[in-house]
Amino acid sequence: MIDANHPVLSHIDQDETISLLQELIRDPDSVNPPGDVRKSVEVARAKLAAEGFECELIGDLEHVPNLVARYRFGDGPSLLYNAHVDVVPTGDESAWQYPPFDAVIADGKVWGRGSGDDKASVAAQIMSAIALVRSGMSFAGEIVVNVCGDEETGGRHGAKYTVDHIDPKPDFVVAGEQTLNRVCVGERGGAGVAVTVIGKTAHAALPWNGVPAIEGAAEVIAALRRELWPKLGARRHPLFEVPSTATISLIDGGVKTNVVPDRCSFHIDRRILPGETSEEAAEEIKAIAERAVAQFPGMRVEVQGRSGGRATLMDVDSPIVKAMAAANAALGINADPIGYNMGTDGRHFAAAGIPTIIYGPGDPALAHVPNEWVGIDEVMEATRAYALCAVEIFGGGK
């Protein structure tokens, strides 16, 4: 049994961990776009290489290197910790209490863009892996630290590239994200849907000669709100706190102020639960949209699904789920498995058939907003949990 007195935890230092997090935050180039993560990845590489990790940089874009740092203790399973160092733009910096790249410490928190999403997970994973090495204990397995870019734009050049090219592939993965240090065994999928209503132009003074696409789009939106939104709100999964959702996030239409519009397009951000598919989500929207425009002679609608990734769900009896739950239990943290409401790089590993969970410090509600912060206590809690999870996977150590 692992416990909060395991000797590996004595090799985790708070000042060192938080200093590493601050150094990672102080990289404005990591804002994506363009997402130049070379400085942040080099910080991670140098830290791990100094502790004896074998470090390799892989990727297909010069400014998006992906670090794969390995330390083989002995024969046994390979456990990979993944997290990303690219961050979203700051928006209006006058809305920030502290400069977003100063990594200010105040009120027991580290403030700054990327403090929680996702550099807290990066720092915690690195320092947990280093603690395993510094302990001098013998473990049955290999720890791998994978620091990626490109997560905020889909991961094709980051985690997806890593999954496709890493050799050998890991046996287990923990994707670091803001889960409030809860053990997340899956994530909702993305099923973006583009709807285009097509009508006919005419002079706006003679509107009966045209077919008004914007009015048709308004009817489609009203029908979706009336018919589909309540159904989605009723769709639940026992491990997820939120239901299926849909948000109309973009709209575009019209030709000129005095022209009946012949086209109006809008995008639906559709988030799906395990058991739903992006294809089914698009077909469901298409059926409602076609009924809504049928009242306009000469109008038609095109619906195109754009999958952002399937929902994932791990077996709660998987060794990686049990190991992280055991780590939480040892530290007095809620060990009950739950689902994650946002998308993560974990889906790329899960799609490759690798048992994958999501875990990390920070509140997801603070991601992508001004005044982003992460609590120092929760960063340290996560660092200890990552370390104990590895110890459990590797059989306890000697």
C-alpha positions as CSV (number, residue, x, y, z in Angstrom):
1,M,0.0,0.0,0.0
2,I,1.2,3.5,-0.8
3,D,0.7,6.2,1.8
4,A,1.4,9.9,2.4
5,N,4.7,8.9,4.2
6,H,6.2,7.2,1.2
7,P,9.9,8.1,1.0
8,V,9.7,9.4,-2.6
9,L,7.6,12.3,-1.4
10,S,10.4,13.7,0.7
11,H,12.2,14.6,-2.5
12,I,9.5,17.0,-3.6
13,D,10.4,20.6,-2.8
14,Q,7.8,23.3,-2.9
15,D,10.1,26.2,-3.7
16,E,11.7,24.3,-6.6
17,T,8.4,23.2,-8.0
18,I,6.8,26.7,-7.9
19,S,9.9,28.3,-9.3
20,L,9.8,26.0,-12.3
21,L,6.1,26.9,-12.8
22,Q,6.9,30.6,-12.7
23,E,9.7,30.1,-15.2
24,L,7.3,28.3,-17.6
25,I,4.7,31.1,-17.2
26,R,7.2,33.8,-18.1
27,D,7.2,32.8,-21.8
28,P,4.9,35.1,-23.9
29,D,6.0,33.3,-27.1
30,S,3.9,30.3,-26.0
31,V,0.7,32.1,-26.8
32,N,-1.1,30.1,-29.5
33,P,-1.3,31.3,-32.2
34,P,1.5,31.2,-33.1
35,G,2.3,28.9,-30.2
36,D,6.1,29.0,-30.3
37,V,6.9,26.7,-27.3
38,R,10.6,26.3,-27.9
39,K,11.6,28.3,-24.8
40,S,9.1,26.5,-22.5
41,V,10.1,23.1,-23.8
42,E,13.8,23.9,-23.4
43,V,13.1,24.8,-19.8
44,A,11.5,21.3,-19.3
45,R,14.2,19.5,-21.2
46,A,17.1,21.1,-19.3
47,K,15.5,20.3,-16.0
48,L,14.9,16.7,-16.8
49,A,18.3,16.1,-18.6
50,A,20.1,17.4,-15.6
51,E,18.5,14.5,-13.6
52,G,19.6,11.8,-16.0
53,F,16.5,11.6,-18.3
54,E,17.1,10.6,-21.9
55,C,15.5,13.5,-23.8
56,E,14.3,13.6,-27.4
57,L,12.6,16.3,-29.3
58,I,10.1,15.3,-32.0
59,G,7.7,17.2,-34.2
60,D,6.9,18.5,-37.7
61,L,7.1,22.2,-37.0
62,E,10.3,23.9,-35.9
63,H,8.5,26.1,-33.3
64,V,6.5,23.2,-31.9
65,P,9.0,20.7,-30.5
66,N,7.5,17.9,-28.3
67,L,9.7,16.6,-25.5
68,V,9.8,12.9,-24.8
69,A,12.0,12.4,-21.7
70,R,12.5,8.8,-20.4
71,Y,14.0,7.3,-17.3
72,R,14.1,3.5,-17.2
73,F,14.3,2.1,-13.7
74,G,13.9,-1.6,-14.6
75,D,11.6,-4.1,-16.3
76,G,8.0,-3.1,-16.0
77,P,5.3,-0.9,-17.5
78,S,5.9,2.4,-19.1
79,L,3.9,5.4,-17.6
80,L,3.7,8.6,-19.6
81,Y,2.8,12.0,-18.2
82,N,1.6,14.4,-20.8
83,A,0.8,18.1,-20.5
84,H,1.0,21.1,-22.8
85,V,2.9,24.5,-22.7
86,D,1.0,26.4,-25.3
87,V,-1.5,28.9,-23.9
88,V,-4.4,31.0,-25.2
89,P,-4.1,34.7,-25.9
90,T,-4.4,37.1,-22.9
91,G,-7.1,39.4,-24.4
92,D,-7.2,42.9,-23.0
93,E,-4.3,43.0,-20.5
94,S,-5.9,45.9,-18.6
95,A,-8.4,43.4,-17.3
96,W,-5.7,41.6,-15.5
97,Q,-4.9,42.3,-11.8
98,Y,-1.3,41.3,-12.4
99,P,0.7,41.3,-15.7
100,P,-0.2,37.9,-17.4
101,F,3.4,36.8,-17.9
102,D,5.0,38.0,-14.6
103,A,4.0,34.9,-12.7
104,V,3.2,36.8,-9.5
105,I,2.7,35.0,-6.3
106,A,0.0,36.5,-4.1
107,D,-2.7,35.1,-1.7
108,G,-1.2,31.6,-1.9
109,K,-1.7,31.5,-5.7
110,V,0.5,31.8,-8.8
111,W,-1.1,34.2,-11.2
112,G,-0.6,34.4,-15.0
113,R,-1.6,33.1,-18.4
114,G,-1.1,29.3,-18.4
115,S,-0.6,29.1,-14.7
116,G,-3.4,26.5,-14.5
117,D,-3.9,25.7,-18.2
118,D,-1.6,24.0,-18.4
119,K,1.8,24.8,-17.0
120,A,0.9,23.8,-13.4
121,S,0.4,20.2,-14.7
122,V,3.7,20.4,-16.6
123,A,5.7,21.6,-13.5
124,A,4.0,19.0,-11.2
125,Q,4.6,16.1,-13.6
126,I,8.3,17.1,-14.1
127,M,9.0,17.4,-10.4
128,S,7.1,14.2,-9.6
129,A,9.2,12.3,-12.1
130,I,12.4,13.9,-10.8
131,A,11.4,12.9,-7.2
132,L,11.3,9.3,-8.3
133,V,14.8,9.5,-9.6
134,R,16.2,11.4,-6.6
135,S,14.8,8.9,-4.2
136,G,17.3,6.4,-5.4
137,M,14.7,3.7,-5.1
138,S,14.4,0.7,-7.5
139,F,11.2,0.7,-9.4
140,A,9.8,-1.8,-11.9
141,G,9.1,0.3,-15.0
142,E,9.8,3.5,-17.0
143,I,8.6,7.0,-16.4
144,V,8.1,9.2,-19.5
145,V,7.5,13.0,-19.4
146,N,5.9,14.3,-22.6
147,V,5.7,18.1,-22.8
148,C,3.8,19.2,-25.9
149,G,2.6,22.3,-27.8
150,D,-0.4,22.8,-30.1
151,E,-3.1,21.6,-27.6
152,E,-5.0,24.8,-27.9
153,T,-5.4,24.4,-31.7
154,G,-6.2,20.7,-31.7
155,G,-2.9,18.9,-31.0
156,R,-2.1,17.7,-34.5
157,H,1.4,19.0,-34.2
158,G,1.7,18.2,-30.5
159,A,0.1,15.2,-28.7
160,K,-1.3,13.7,-31.9
161,Y,2.2,13.8,-33.5
162,T,3.7,12.3,-30.4
163,V,1.2,9.4,-30.3
164,D,1.9,8.7,-34.0
165,H,5.7,8.8,-33.7
166,I,6.7,7.8,-30.2
167,D,8.4,4.4,-30.0
168,P,7.9,2.4,-28.0
169,K,4.4,3.6,-27.0
170,P,3.6,3.8,-23.3
171,D,1.4,1.3,-21.4
172,F,-0.4,4.1,-19.5
173,V,-1.0,7.8,-19.9
174,V,-2.0,10.6,-17.5
175,A,-2.9,13.7,-19.4
176,G,-2.4,16.7,-17.2
177,E,-5.3,19.2,-17.2
178,Q,-7.3,21.3,-14.7
179,T,-9.4,18.7,-12.9
180,L,-9.1,20.1,-9.4
181,N,-7.0,17.0,-8.7
182,R,-9.9,14.7,-9.4
183,V,-9.4,11.4,-11.3
184,C,-11.1,11.9,-14.6
185,V,-11.6,8.6,-16.6
186,G,-12.9,10.2,-19.8
187,E,-13.8,13.4,-21.6
188,R,-16.7,14.7,-23.6
189,G,-16.1,14.7,-27.4
190,G,-16.4,17.5,-29.9
191,A,-18.8,17.5,-32.8
192,G,-18.7,20.9,-34.4
193,V,-21.5,21.3,-37.0
194,A,-21.6,23.9,-39.8
195,V,-25.1,24.9,-41.0
196,T,-25.5,26.9,-44.2
197,V,-28.9,28.1,-45.3
198,I,-29.1,28.9,-49.1
199,G,-31.7,31.2,-50.6
200,K,-31.8,33.7,-53.5
201,T,-30.8,37.3,-53.9
202,A,-33.1,40.1,-54.9
203,H,-33.4,43.8,-54.5
204,A,-34.4,44.5,-50.9
205,A,-37.1,46.8,-52.2
206,L,-38.7,43.8,-53.9
207,P,-38.1,41.1,-51.2
208,W,-40.7,38.8,-52.7
209,N,-38.4,38.2,-55.6
210,G,-35.8,36.6,-53.3
211,V,-35.5,33.9,-50.7
212,P,-34.1,35.4,-47.4
213,A,-31.4,33.1,-46.1
214,I,-30.9,35.0,-42.9
215,E,-34.6,34.6,-42.0
216,G,-34.3,30.9,-42.8
217,A,-31.3,30.6,-40.5
218,A,-33.3,32.4,-37.7
219,E,-36.0,29.7,-38.1
220,V,-33.5,27.0,-37.9
221,I,-31.9,28.4,-34.8
222,A,-35.3,28.8,-33.2
223,A,-36.2,25.2,-34.1
224,L,-33.0,23.9,-32.6
225,R,-33.6,25.8,-29.4
226,R,-37.1,24.5,-29.2
227,E,-36.6,20.9,-30.3
228,L,-33.0,19.9,-29.7
229,W,-31.7,21.9,-26.7
230,P,-34.1,20.4,-24.2
231,K,-33.3,16.9,-25.4
232,L,-29.6,17.5,-25.0
233,G,-30.1,18.9,-21.5
234,A,-31.8,15.6,-20.6
235,R,-28.9,13.4,-21.9
236,R,-26.7,12.5,-19.0
237,H,-23.9,10.1,-18.1
238,P,-23.4,9.0,-14.5
239,L,-19.7,10.0,-14.4
240,F,-20.2,13.5,-16.0
241,E,-21.5,16.5,-14.2
242,V,-22.9,18.2,-17.3
243,P,-25.1,16.9,-20.1
244,S,-24.6,17.0,-23.9
245,T,-24.5,20.6,-25.0
246,A,-24.7,22.8,-28.1
247,T,-23.7,26.4,-28.5
248,I,-24.1,28.6,-31.6
249,S,-20.7,30.2,-31.6
250,L,-20.3,31.9,-35.0
251,I,-22.7,33.3,-37.6
252,D,-22.1,35.0,-41.0
253,G,-24.5,36.1,-43.7
254,G,-25.7,38.7,-46.1
255,V,-24.4,40.5,-49.2
256,K,-25.2,44.2,-48.8
257,T,-27.6,46.3,-46.9
258,N,-30.0,46.6,-49.8
259,V,-29.9,43.0,-51.0
260,V,-32.0,40.0,-49.9
261,P,-29.3,37.6,-48.6
262,D,-28.9,34.3,-50.4
263,R,-26.6,32.7,-47.8
264,C,-26.3,32.5,-44.0
265,S,-24.0,30.2,-42.2
266,F,-23.5,29.5,-38.5
267,H,-21.4,27.1,-36.4
268,I,-22.6,24.9,-33.6
269,D,-20.1,23.9,-31.0
270,R,-21.6,20.5,-30.0
271,R,-20.1,18.5,-27.1
272,I,-21.0,14.9,-26.9
273,L,-21.0,12.3,-24.1
274,P,-19.8,8.7,-24.3
275,G,-22.3,6.8,-26.4
276,E,-23.0,9.7,-28.8
277,T,-21.1,10.1,-32.1
278,S,-20.3,13.2,-34.2
279,E,-22.1,11.7,-37.2
280,E,-25.3,11.2,-35.2
281,A,-25.0,14.8,-33.8
282,A,-24.8,16.2,-37.4
283,E,-27.7,14.1,-38.6
284,E,-29.9,15.2,-35.7
285,I,-29.3,18.9,-36.5
286,K,-29.8,18.3,-40.2
287,A,-33.2,16.8,-39.7
288,I,-34.4,19.7,-37.7
289,A,-32.9,22.3,-40.1
290,E,-34.5,20.7,-43.1
291,R,-37.9,20.9,-41.5
292,A,-37.4,24.5,-40.5
293,V,-36.6,25.7,-44.0
294,A,-39.3,23.7,-45.7
295,Q,-41.7,26.7,-45.2
296,F,-39.6,28.8,-47.5
297,P,-40.1,27.8,-51.2
298,G,-36.7,27.7,-53.0
299,M,-34.6,27.5,-49.8
300,R,-32.3,24.6,-48.9
301,V,-29.9,23.9,-46.1
302,E,-26.5,22.2,-46.0
303,V,-25.2,20.6,-42.8
304,Q,-21.6,19.5,-42.4
305,G,-20.2,17.7,-39.3
306,R,-16.7,18.4,-38.2
307,S,-15.6,16.0,-35.6
308,G,-13.3,17.4,-32.9
309,G,-12.8,14.0,-31.3
310,R,-14.9,11.2,-29.9
311,A,-15.8,11.1,-26.2
312,T,-13.6,8.8,-24.3
313,L,-14.2,6.6,-21.2
314,M,-11.8,4.4,-19.4
315,D,-12.8,1.2,-17.5
316,V,-12.8,2.2,-13.8
317,D,-11.0,-1.1,-13.1
318,S,-8.0,-0.2,-15.3
319,P,-4.7,-0.2,-13.4
320,I,-4.1,3.5,-14.2
321,V,-7.4,4.5,-12.8
322,K,-6.8,2.4,-9.6
323,A,-3.3,3.8,-9.3
324,M,-4.3,7.4,-9.4
325,A,-7.3,6.7,-7.1
326,A,-5.0,5.1,-4.7
327,A,-2.7,8.1,-4.8
328,N,-5.6,10.4,-4.0
329,A,-6.9,8.2,-1.2
330,A,-3.4,8.2,0.4
331,L,-3.3,12.0,0.3
332,G,-6.9,12.4,1.6
333,I,-8.2,13.6,-1.8
334,N,-11.5,12.5,-3.3
335,A,-10.7,9.3,-5.2
336,D,-14.1,8.8,-6.9
337,P,-13.7,8.7,-10.7
338,I,-15.5,11.4,-12.7
339,G,-15.7,12.6,-16.3
340,Y,-14.0,15.7,-17.7
341,N,-16.2,18.3,-19.4
342,M,-13.6,19.9,-21.7
343,G,-11.4,18.4,-24.4
344,T,-7.8,17.4,-23.7
345,D,-4.8,15.9,-25.4
346,G,-5.7,12.7,-23.7
347,R,-8.1,11.8,-26.5
348,H,-5.2,11.3,-28.9
349,F,-3.6,8.7,-26.6
350,A,-7.0,7.0,-25.9
351,A,-7.7,6.9,-29.7
352,A,-4.5,4.9,-30.1
353,G,-5.8,2.3,-27.6
354,I,-3.6,3.4,-24.7
355,P,-5.3,3.4,-21.2
356,T,-5.5,7.2,-20.5
357,I,-6.9,9.3,-17.7
358,I,-6.9,13.1,-17.0
359,Y,-5.6,14.6,-13.9
360,G,-4.1,17.9,-12.7
361,P,-4.2,21.0,-10.5
362,G,-6.4,24.0,-11.2
363,D,-10.0,24.9,-11.7
364,P,-11.2,24.5,-15.4
365,A,-13.5,27.5,-14.9
366,L,-10.4,29.7,-14.7
367,A,-9.0,28.6,-18.1
368,H,-9.0,31.0,-20.9
369,V,-10.1,34.0,-18.8
370,P,-8.3,37.1,-17.4
371,N,-6.7,36.7,-14.0
372,E,-6.0,33.0,-14.4
373,W,-4.4,31.5,-11.3
374,V,-3.6,28.2,-9.6
375,G,-3.3,27.5,-5.9
376,I,0.2,26.6,-4.7
377,D,-1.3,24.0,-2.3
378,E,-3.1,22.2,-5.2
379,V,0.1,22.2,-7.4
380,M,2.0,20.5,-4.6
381,E,-0.9,18.1,-4.0
382,A,-0.8,17.2,-7.6
383,T,2.9,16.7,-7.6
384,R,2.7,14.3,-4.7
385,A,-0.3,12.5,-6.4
386,Y,1.6,12.1,-9.7
387,A,4.6,10.6,-7.8
388,L,2.5,8.2,-5.8
389,C,0.5,7.1,-8.9
390,A,3.8,6.1,-10.5
391,V,5.0,4.3,-7.4
392,E,1.7,2.3,-7.5
393,I,2.1,1.5,-11.2
394,F,5.7,0.4,-10.6
395,G,4.9,-1.9,-7.7
396,G,5.9,0.3,-4.7
397,G,9.6,0.5,-5.2
398,K,12.5,-0.8,-3.0
